[in-house]
Amino acid sequence: MRLLHLLMDSVFPPRETEMIVRNTRGTYRTALMAEPVRTGTSDCPVISLLRYEDETVQACVLEAKFEGNMSATEILGAVLREFLFEFLSEFVPLNGSAVPVIIPLPLSRARLRERGYNQTARIVEVACRNLSGVEVNQNVLERVRNTAPQTSCSGSERRTNMKNAFRAVKPCDPLRTYIVVDDVITTGNTVLAAVEALKTAGAQHILPLTLAY
């Protein structure tokens, strides 16, 4: 198998980020250590797990997002799983409410057709594989506008770009906790738009969470 990989690499040289992901497989516990910090804004505080400036984090995010690299997806999913396991061990349901709902931030239909997958949904699926005490639901929020990539917008344009980009499919349970997951946070406007949509639908307990910041 190793010889086959060497032959393939000689014909199709791997990307630099792909090589970083390969070298991280099996060692993510030492290569990627989650250090949760509070990011976002005062009106929308967010928990973020990894520093995007780290080349291993950046490589995993880029490979999972743009190349559909399942090894990178598995690595990020494992980091998220460890955080969720600790969170759930301390989570106390409100007045007998049901388990928390994890919502991977949805893509627009056009972006989903173009890419063929939602990288955040894949990471969440890996993280919650055989994880009890949580519900993954991709049908709580929908993206109703195909917004321009936030990286293409100036700081002042990003809030406007994301305004009303999401909508809750149905009313939310005010007693349940909704965990909104995105891959990377920059200004926080994307996550804020999702949180505002959930609040409009009746959610009162929302935890915005991103893998990297």
C-alpha positions as a LaTeX table, in Angstrom:
\begin{tabular}{lrrr}
\hline
Residue & $x$ (\AA) & $y$ (\AA) & $z$ (\AA) \\
\hline
Met1 & 0.00 & 0.00 & 0.00 \\
Arg2 & 2.84 & 2.38 & 0.81 \\
Leu3 & 4.44 & 1.65 & $-2.56$ \\
Leu4 & 1.15 & 2.42 & $-4.28$ \\
His5 & 0.93 & 5.75 & $-2.47$ \\
Leu6 & 4.50 & 6.61 & $-3.52$ \\
Leu7 & 3.70 & 5.78 & $-7.13$ \\
Met8 & 0.50 & 7.86 & $-7.04$ \\
Asp9 & 2.34 & 10.78 & $-5.46$ \\
Ser10 & 4.95 & 10.70 & $-8.24$ \\
Val11 & 2.21 & 10.95 & $-10.87$ \\
Phe12 & $-0.12$ & 13.28 & $-8.96$ \\
Pro13 & 1.96 & 15.32 & $-6.50$ \\
Pro14 & $-0.08$ & 15.94 & $-3.35$ \\
Arg15 & $-0.99$ & 19.43 & $-2.22$ \\
Glu16 & 1.03 & 20.91 & 0.63 \\
Thr17 & $-2.06$ & 21.02 & 2.82 \\
Glu18 & $-2.84$ & 17.41 & 1.93 \\
Met19 & 0.63 & 16.32 & 3.08 \\
Ile20 & 0.15 & 18.15 & 6.39 \\
Val21 & $-3.13$ & 16.30 & 6.93 \\
Arg22 & $-1.49$ & 12.96 & 6.10 \\
Asn23 & 1.25 & 13.60 & 8.64 \\
Thr24 & $-1.33$ & 14.53 & 11.27 \\
Arg25 & $-3.41$ & 11.35 & 10.97 \\
Gly26 & $-3.09$ & 9.25 & 14.10 \\
Thr27 & $-1.31$ & 12.04 & 15.97 \\
Tyr28 & $-4.04$ & 14.67 & 16.10 \\
Arg29 & $-4.17$ & 14.49 & 19.91 \\
Thr30 & $-0.69$ & 16.00 & 20.06 \\
Ala31 & $-0.93$ & 18.02 & 16.83 \\
Leu32 & $-4.35$ & 19.55 & 17.51 \\
Met33 & $-5.22$ & 20.35 & 21.09 \\
Ala34 & $-8.51$ & 22.17 & 21.56 \\
Glu35 & $-8.09$ & 25.35 & 23.59 \\
Pro36 & $-11.63$ & 26.76 & 23.81 \\
Val37 & $-11.72$ & 30.55 & 23.86 \\
Arg38 & $-14.49$ & 33.12 & 23.71 \\
Thr39 & $-14.63$ & 34.91 & 20.38 \\
Gly40 & $-17.38$ & 36.69 & 18.44 \\
Thr41 & $-18.91$ & 39.93 & 19.70 \\
Ser42 & $-20.52$ & 41.14 & 22.90 \\
Asp43 & $-24.00$ & 40.57 & 21.45 \\
Cys44 & $-23.04$ & 37.14 & 20.12 \\
Pro45 & $-20.29$ & 35.43 & 22.14 \\
Val46 & $-18.92$ & 32.32 & 20.44 \\
Ile47 & $-16.85$ & 29.38 & 21.69 \\
Ser48 & $-13.97$ & 28.55 & 19.33 \\
Leu49 & $-11.70$ & 25.53 & 19.68 \\
Leu50 & $-8.57$ & 25.94 & 17.53 \\
Arg51 & $-6.32$ & 28.72 & 16.27 \\
Tyr52 & $-6.60$ & 29.03 & 12.50 \\
Glu53 & $-3.07$ & 30.49 & 12.36 \\
Asp54 & $-1.74$ & 27.03 & 13.22 \\
Glu55 & $-0.69$ & 25.46 & 9.90 \\
Thr56 & $-2.13$ & 22.06 & 10.84 \\
Val57 & $-5.50$ & 23.57 & 11.74 \\
Gln58 & $-5.50$ & 25.65 & 8.57 \\
Ala59 & $-4.59$ & 22.65 & 6.42 \\
Cys60 & $-7.35$ & 20.51 & 7.94 \\
Val61 & $-9.97$ & 23.25 & 7.50 \\
Leu62 & $-9.00$ & 23.95 & 3.88 \\
Glu63 & $-8.82$ & 20.27 & 2.94 \\
Ala64 & $-12.16$ & 19.45 & 4.55 \\
Lys65 & $-13.86$ & 22.52 & 3.08 \\
Phe66 & $-12.58$ & 22.71 & $-0.47$ \\
Glu67 & $-11.20$ & 19.25 & $-1.25$ \\
Gly68 & $-13.66$ & 16.99 & 0.59 \\
Asn69 & $-10.70$ & 15.35 & 2.34 \\
Met70 & $-12.22$ & 12.82 & 4.73 \\
Ser71 & $-8.99$ & 12.41 & 6.70 \\
Ala72 & $-9.12$ & 16.13 & 7.53 \\
Thr73 & $-12.82$ & 15.77 & 8.32 \\
Glu74 & $-12.10$ & 12.90 & 10.71 \\
Ile75 & $-9.37$ & 14.88 & 12.48 \\
Leu76 & $-11.57$ & 17.93 & 13.02 \\
Gly77 & $-14.49$ & 15.71 & 13.99 \\
Ala78 & $-12.36$ & 14.03 & 16.65 \\
Val79 & $-11.43$ & 17.40 & 18.17 \\
Leu80 & $-15.07$ & 18.49 & 18.19 \\
Arg81 & $-16.12$ & 15.17 & 19.68 \\
Glu82 & $-13.78$ & 15.64 & 22.66 \\
Phe83 & $-15.21$ & 19.08 & 23.36 \\
Leu84 & $-18.81$ & 17.87 & 23.06 \\
Phe85 & $-18.13$ & 14.90 & 25.32 \\
Glu86 & $-16.86$ & 17.22 & 28.05 \\
Phe87 & $-19.71$ & 19.69 & 27.48 \\
Leu88 & $-22.37$ & 16.98 & 27.65 \\
Ser89 & $-20.88$ & 15.53 & 30.83 \\
Glu90 & $-21.62$ & 18.86 & 32.55 \\
Phe91 & $-24.84$ & 19.74 & 30.74 \\
Val92 & $-27.94$ & 19.97 & 32.91 \\
Pro93 & $-31.28$ & 19.90 & 31.00 \\
Leu94 & $-33.64$ & 22.77 & 31.73 \\
Asn95 & $-36.86$ & 21.68 & 33.44 \\
Gly96 & $-36.64$ & 18.20 & 31.97 \\
Ser97 & $-36.11$ & 19.48 & 28.42 \\
Ala98 & $-34.78$ & 17.15 & 25.75 \\
Val99 & $-31.10$ & 16.72 & 24.84 \\
Pro100 & $-29.24$ & 19.58 & 23.08 \\
Val101 & $-29.66$ & 19.97 & 19.34 \\
Ile102 & $-26.53$ & 20.38 & 17.22 \\
Ile103 & $-27.08$ & 22.39 & 14.03 \\
Pro104 & $-24.33$ & 22.39 & 11.38 \\
Leu105 & $-24.47$ & 25.77 & 9.67 \\
Pro106 & $-26.26$ & 25.14 & 6.36 \\
Leu107 & $-25.01$ & 26.07 & 2.91 \\
Ser108 & $-27.23$ & 27.62 & 0.28 \\
Arg109 & $-28.69$ & 25.19 & $-2.23$ \\
Ala110 & $-26.52$ & 26.65 & $-4.97$ \\
Arg111 & $-23.32$ & 26.32 & $-2.91$ \\
Leu112 & $-24.26$ & 22.78 & $-1.88$ \\
Arg113 & $-24.79$ & 21.78 & $-5.51$ \\
Glu114 & $-21.50$ & 23.37 & $-6.48$ \\
Arg115 & $-19.44$ & 21.76 & $-3.71$ \\
Gly116 & $-21.41$ & 18.53 & $-3.39$ \\
Tyr117 & $-21.25$ & 18.43 & 0.41 \\
Asn118 & $-21.46$ & 20.54 & 3.55 \\
Gln119 & $-18.08$ & 20.23 & 5.25 \\
Thr120 & $-19.40$ & 21.37 & 8.64 \\
Ala121 & $-22.21$ & 18.80 & 8.53 \\
Arg122 & $-19.64$ & 16.09 & 7.76 \\
Ile123 & $-17.46$ & 17.15 & 10.69 \\
Val124 & $-20.47$ & 17.17 & 13.03 \\
Glu125 & $-21.52$ & 13.72 & 11.84 \\
Val126 & $-18.05$ & 12.38 & 12.64 \\
Ala127 & $-18.02$ & 14.10 & 16.04 \\
Cys128 & $-21.43$ & 12.74 & 17.05 \\
Arg129 & $-20.93$ & 9.21 & 15.77 \\
Asn130 & $-22.01$ & 6.96 & 18.69 \\
Leu131 & $-22.13$ & 10.00 & 20.98 \\
Ser132 & $-25.13$ & 9.83 & 23.29 \\
Gly133 & $-26.96$ & 12.74 & 24.88 \\
Val134 & $-27.16$ & 14.93 & 21.79 \\
Glu135 & $-29.28$ & 15.24 & 18.66 \\
Val136 & $-27.91$ & 16.31 & 15.28 \\
Asn137 & $-30.51$ & 18.07 & 13.16 \\
Gln138 & $-29.73$ & 19.60 & 9.77 \\
Asn139 & $-33.35$ & 20.63 & 9.24 \\
Val140 & $-33.68$ & 23.34 & 11.87 \\
Leu141 & $-32.14$ & 26.15 & 9.81 \\
Glu142 & $-32.06$ & 26.83 & 6.11 \\
Arg143 & $-29.96$ & 29.28 & 4.18 \\
Val144 & $-32.34$ & 31.37 & 2.11 \\
Arg145 & $-29.79$ & 33.52 & 0.30 \\
Asn146 & $-26.68$ & 32.51 & $-1.63$ \\
Thr147 & $-24.42$ & 35.14 & $-0.07$ \\
Ala148 & $-21.02$ & 36.17 & $-1.34$ \\
Pro149 & $-18.10$ & 34.54 & 0.51 \\
Gln150 & $-17.36$ & 36.57 & 3.61 \\
Thr151 & $-13.67$ & 36.65 & 2.72 \\
Ser152 & $-14.56$ & 38.67 & $-0.38$ \\
Cys153 & $-16.32$ & 41.38 & 1.68 \\
Ser154 & $-14.85$ & 44.28 & 3.60 \\
Gly155 & $-15.44$ & 44.48 & 7.34 \\
Ser156 & $-18.33$ & 46.90 & 6.94 \\
Glu157 & $-19.95$ & 44.78 & 4.23 \\
Arg158 & $-19.95$ & 41.48 & 6.09 \\
Arg159 & $-22.89$ & 42.21 & 8.40 \\
Thr160 & $-25.02$ & 43.39 & 5.48 \\
Asn161 & $-23.97$ & 40.39 & 3.39 \\
Met162 & $-25.27$ & 37.94 & 5.99 \\
Lys163 & $-28.37$ & 39.83 & 7.14 \\
Asn164 & $-31.45$ & 37.58 & 6.93 \\
Ala165 & $-29.38$ & 34.85 & 5.26 \\
Phe166 & $-30.90$ & 32.14 & 7.49 \\
Arg167 & $-34.41$ & 31.15 & 8.48 \\
Ala168 & $-35.70$ & 28.63 & 10.98 \\
Val169 & $-37.77$ & 25.94 & 9.28 \\
Lys170 & $-40.21$ & 25.74 & 12.21 \\
Pro171 & $-40.65$ & 27.19 & 15.71 \\
Cys172 & $-37.91$ & 26.34 & 18.21 \\
Asp173 & $-38.45$ & 24.94 & 21.69 \\
Pro174 & $-37.56$ & 27.68 & 24.22 \\
Leu175 & $-36.43$ & 25.02 & 26.71 \\
Arg176 & $-33.99$ & 23.25 & 24.43 \\
Thr177 & $-30.35$ & 24.19 & 23.91 \\
Tyr178 & $-29.30$ & 24.72 & 20.30 \\
Ile179 & $-25.61$ & 24.37 & 19.44 \\
Val180 & $-24.83$ & 26.08 & 16.13 \\
Val181 & $-21.56$ & 24.83 & 14.58 \\
Asp182 & $-19.49$ & 26.54 & 11.88 \\
Asp183 & $-15.95$ & 25.80 & 10.70 \\
Val184 & $-14.19$ & 29.19 & 11.02 \\
Ile185 & $-15.10$ & 32.51 & 12.60 \\
Thr186 & $-13.68$ & 35.82 & 11.39 \\
Thr187 & $-15.95$ & 38.75 & 12.25 \\
Gly188 & $-18.71$ & 36.51 & 13.62 \\
Asn189 & $-21.43$ & 37.86 & 11.32 \\
Thr190 & $-22.28$ & 34.48 & 9.79 \\
Val191 & $-22.87$ & 32.84 & 13.16 \\
Leu192 & $-24.72$ & 35.94 & 14.39 \\
Ala193 & $-27.15$ & 35.71 & 11.46 \\
Ala194 & $-27.88$ & 32.07 & 12.34 \\
Val195 & $-28.38$ & 32.92 & 16.02 \\
Glu196 & $-30.77$ & 35.74 & 15.15 \\
Ala197 & $-32.83$ & 33.37 & 12.99 \\
Leu198 & $-33.11$ & 30.89 & 15.87 \\
Lys199 & $-34.09$ & 33.62 & 18.33 \\
Thr200 & $-36.79$ & 34.83 & 15.94 \\
Ala201 & $-38.15$ & 31.28 & 15.90 \\
Gly202 & $-38.34$ & 31.18 & 19.71 \\
Ala203 & $-35.01$ & 29.69 & 20.81 \\
Gln204 & $-33.72$ & 31.10 & 24.10 \\
His205 & $-30.69$ & 28.91 & 24.79 \\
Ile206 & $-28.14$ & 29.02 & 21.97 \\
Leu207 & $-24.45$ & 28.09 & 22.02 \\
Pro208 & $-22.55$ & 29.27 & 18.91 \\
Leu209 & $-19.49$ & 27.10 & 18.36 \\
Thr210 & $-16.75$ & 27.19 & 15.73 \\
Leu211 & $-13.86$ & 24.85 & 15.12 \\
Ala212 & $-11.32$ & 27.56 & 14.39 \\
Tyr213 & $-10.82$ & 31.29 & 14.95 \\
\hline
\end{tabular}
